[in-house]
Amino acid sequence: MEKKIIYLDNAATTAVKPAVLEAMIPYFTEKFGNPSSIYSISADNKKDITEARETIAKTINTEAENIYFTAGGSESDNWALKATAEAYGNKGKHIITTKIEHHAILHTCDYLAEKGFEITYLDVDENGLIKLDQLKKAIRPDTILISIMFANNEIGTIQPIAEIGKIAKENGILFHTDAVQAYTQVPIDVDALNIDMLSTSGHKINGPKGIGFLYIRKGVKIHSFVHGGAQERKRRAGTENVPGIIGMAKAAEIATGNMKERTEEEIKLRDYLIDRVLLEVPYARLNGDRYKRLPNNFNVSFQFIEGESLLIMLDMEGICGSSGSACTSGSLDPSHVLLAIGLPHEIAHGSLRLTLSDETTKEDIDFVIETIKKIVERLRNMSPLYEDFMNTNK
Ligand SMILES: *Cc1c(COP(=O)(O)O)cnc(C)c1O
């Protein structure tokens, strides 16, 4: 019998929904034409891209002309930061971000620092929230950009985006947010939130890989990122990824269409998982804010165990999780996010992230909880640290 897989790593990537795949297939086969050509199979593609752009624009309450398709979250983040730095570098060379951004932001900031930009990395509190007064204090006359993620990919904490947008606006500073995790999980209105640029990715919302978009508010002077043809209003050249664009729009349409009901269900399951694990597994700590949290995110640290061993043993039971972000696994450094919220190295090492989807059932979660309990106990029984601890705390 084939073992059932319980996939709980939806922050790393998601399965393409059947309806999304179905919408994409014609663009690989009969509708393969280059959208820039003039015969009708191509002209139709151009029209379909326009429709997709409109569909997407509505999901964040903007106009289609402000949506620029990219190859995903990393490209959108790189573009927002590098091109803003280039376009506004004569006005100032100071950028504010946080210590818990995705590497697509942090490593781009490293790159800009080498080019002479000065970066302020805001701290976060023990729940992963930035402090607004620290943000206000960090602002200088030469600050050109604030880039703060909407929600964190590891611990799920949702930042006070409306307040940040207001502060940015009052100070005449551009505000970019990496919304790759938040998009379609929480309502986003770029005008109400004063967001100037916003990054998303298709494969995090049950769409295809290799597609995403950057929202750029009208009037932001950002330069072209890829030079070549006139695609994306001359700001991002290259023959359009038509199947990707169609798939992304379909995924966004589905996920925003059922956002309320879907996330309500996910929150119920997530809270059930959090409550039971914290109650039934001793020496466990929830990472991230209990309430200002993505509907599908669970991140926990278990003392006296190694997250990697836990993951391998969960995998043997058919459960897919993550010990940090996919980008950090493979290295033995603990996650920069867990260190930023103040976890000591040894506790950060014993961390587990599970991210749910609308396919996750209560039965799945019950099985996961029972399995975690068994594995944590087994690993602790093999741990000399745990033995010492139990002996001194008898
Ligand atoms: C996944 C992710 C990215 C990168 O997106 P890709 O489409 O994989 O390049 C960027 N930021 C956050 C917060 C993410 O979770």
The ligand as an SDF file (V2000), in Angstrom:
LIG
                    3D

 15 15  0  0  0  0  0  0  0  0999 V2000
    9.2000   32.0320   -1.0590 C   0  0  0  0  0  0  0  0  0  0  0  0
    9.4640   33.4280   -0.6540 C   0  0  0  0  0  0  0  0  0  0  0  0
   10.1810   34.2940   -1.4810 C   0  0  0  0  0  0  0  0  0  0  0  0
   10.7850   33.8400   -2.7870 C   0  0  0  0  0  0  0  0  0  0  0  0
    9.8080   33.5750   -3.7600 O   0  0  0  0  0  0  0  0  0  0  0  0
   10.2150   32.7370   -5.0600 P   0  0  0  0  0  0  0  0  0  0  0  0
    9.0200   32.8380   -5.9410 O   0  0  0  0  0  0  0  0  0  0  0  0
   10.4690   31.3290   -4.5760 O   0  0  0  0  0  0  0  0  0  0  0  0
   11.4150   33.3650   -5.6390 O   0  0  0  0  0  0  0  0  0  0  0  0
   10.3710   35.5920   -1.0540 C   0  0  0  0  0  0  0  0  0  0  0  0
    9.8850   36.0240    0.1110 N   0  0  0  0  0  0  0  0  0  0  0  0
    9.1760   35.2300    0.9410 C   0  0  0  0  0  0  0  0  0  0  0  0
    8.6320   35.7810    2.2020 C   0  0  0  0  0  0  0  0  0  0  0  0
    8.9510   33.8980    0.5900 C   0  0  0  0  0  0  0  0  0  0  0  0
    8.2750   33.1130    1.4030 O   0  0  0  0  0  0  0  0  0  0  0  0
  1  2  1  0
  2  3  1  0
  2 14  2  0
  3  4  1  0
  3 10  2  0
  4  5  1  0
  5  6  1  0
  6  7  2  0
  6  8  1  0
  6  9  1  0
 10 11  1  0
 11 12  2  0
 12 13  1  0
 12 14  1  0
 14 15  1  0
M  END
$$$$
